[in-house]
Amino acid sequence: MPHTLNVVGNVNELGISIVETTFGGRGDLDGQGTGAIMSYGDLIWTTLSRATSARDAIRIMDELTQSYGYESSGESFGVGDSDEVWLMEMVSKGKYGKGSVWVASRIPDGYVGSTANQARTEKFDHNDPENVLFAADVVTFAKQIGAYPPGGSDEDFSFREAYDPITFGGARFGEQRVWTMFNPICGGCVDRHLDFAQGYNLSNSMPLFVPAAQKLSLMDVVHVMRDHAEGTWFDPSGLRRPDVGGESGHSPYRQRPLTWAFGNDTYLNERTVGIQQSGWAFIAQLRGWLPPPLKAVTWFAPDDAATSPRVPVYGGATRIPAAFGHRVGQTPGGGVPYAPAPVDGFTMNLDSAFWVWNLVGNVAFSERYSTAYPDIVAQVDAHQARMIDAAAAMEKDFAALWAVDPAAAVELMTRFGETNGMDMFQRCVVGGAGTPNASHTHASRTLISPGPPQTTQVDAILDVHFRHVPRRRRACSRHNGARLRPGGDRKLHCKAAARGPRNGVHRGLEGANSKRVPGECSALQGARGCAGGRARAAQIEGDGK
């Protein structure tokens, strides 16, 4: 690339997205402490700053780990663009040398993939480069370290068996979540693998990918990511089978640990997709037919994917909603200087969407679940539908403006994301009802510096898209949104965001910096199996391990 690409969260300005989930694998293949440089996070964001397609991203990830070493344990990556989505599973060479071994499998059109803290790639085709890519020494390295018999054939080689053998825990806490995500999407096609997901029959593996019974909408994917195994054999609510942990509210949420012993017996809690330990979750929509800044839109949510509304942020955006940023960021130079501070996973700050979303989710735990959770979900769905409609309308205006003034179009898109995100943040803080009274209107306070000049055309378009925002609140929203300050008389303060450089900067969308943990559940939607009949890829990242 002649220049580094704009990266926002886990997407770039050309519509490439990378997600991950940690499976760990063999302890002797952990890259930490070996002198390797590239952790899985560094690998993702460095690659996104350079990659022009999913296949290009896979090539770059291989080159980076072979050149600089892979510093993490086993990871499953979802690598996607608007035409293809790949499942790439990688392990470090650990104490045996610099580099990595990996296999990448393309998800067939109309199929769905999912991975949840357990390597899933078993045997694979060694002669189909259109659909399967792999490290040249993926088999020979396994033989070298004693993970595969010296006389074993390439055709019989299983990546999972060599590098992350399946166990009861891997099946019950990892593959079980894949099972609960696959089954409603494919119309019950993995029912016959129930004993595998239970951990009782480890030879009855599920397929790597399954066909979608019907095209999926964005809201379909939102609902899948909320899954608590409701109505299945794994349902922990106590409604289907006795489970004292569900309490009187029939809650699916459990405190850790997942397993515990009493006497000579060991017990477990089920591990669901929607979970309170989540740091952040997102859905990436990748649309190759749109102008580059619009190709990727991240529907981002801090905290639990089950209770959190998602806000749209585009891959070509030059700023993000302040409440969703962090001043440090996840890469050098990737901080958001106008984000609230101090804030992390242990420092509460009601200027942070992470903490506000946490407070909302907490209402649904324990005995309040049966009454509070349905109300929260109904409110989230209503707001989500409104935001989806507003985004579709804005994208039409963007296309018209892009043809005559690309810079103004990018500003329109960026401020749409800011305004929508901060409006959703306000609604979670103050309930979203009514217009603030006179004591809660614009305050003359700026965190950094005034935002970029606002064009009349952009203002006029945003007025149309945000008529639902009360007028006094809209005055604040034009300066990157409004937020409530904790303490005192809780006056509403406005702030303006500083414009950041377009190229070479990763703007960190995250819940809280100290909760930068590997995603525990990723589902990958095959490129042509999504909603609308067009080529589209949706990638789903779940919660922290």
Secondary structure, DSSP 8 states (H G I E B T S, - for coil): --S---EETTEETTS-EEEEEEEE--GGG--TTTT--B-HHHHHHHHHTT-SSHHHHHHHHHHHHHHH-B-SSEEEEEEE-SS-EEEEEEEE-GGG-SSEEEEEEE--TTEEEEE-SS----S--TT-TTTEEE-TTHHHHHHHTTSS-TT--STT--HHHHHS---HHIIIIIIHHHHHHHHHHHTSTTGGGHHHHTTS-TTS---SEEE-SS-B-HHHHHHHTT---TTSTT--SSSSS--GGGTTTT-----S-SEEEETTEEEE----SS-TT--EEEEEEE-TTS-GGGSEEEEEEES-TTT---EEEETT-S---GGGB-SS-SSTT---TTS-SS-BTTB--TTSHHHHHHHHHHTTSGGGHHHHHHHHHHHHHHHHHHHHHHHHHHHHHHHHHHTT-HHHHHHHHHHHHHHHHHHHHHHHHH-S-S---GGGS-----SS-------HHHHHHHHHHTTTS-HHHHHHHTTT-EEE-SSTT--EEE-------SSS-EE-B-S-GGG---BS-EEEE-TTSBGGGS--EEEEE--B-
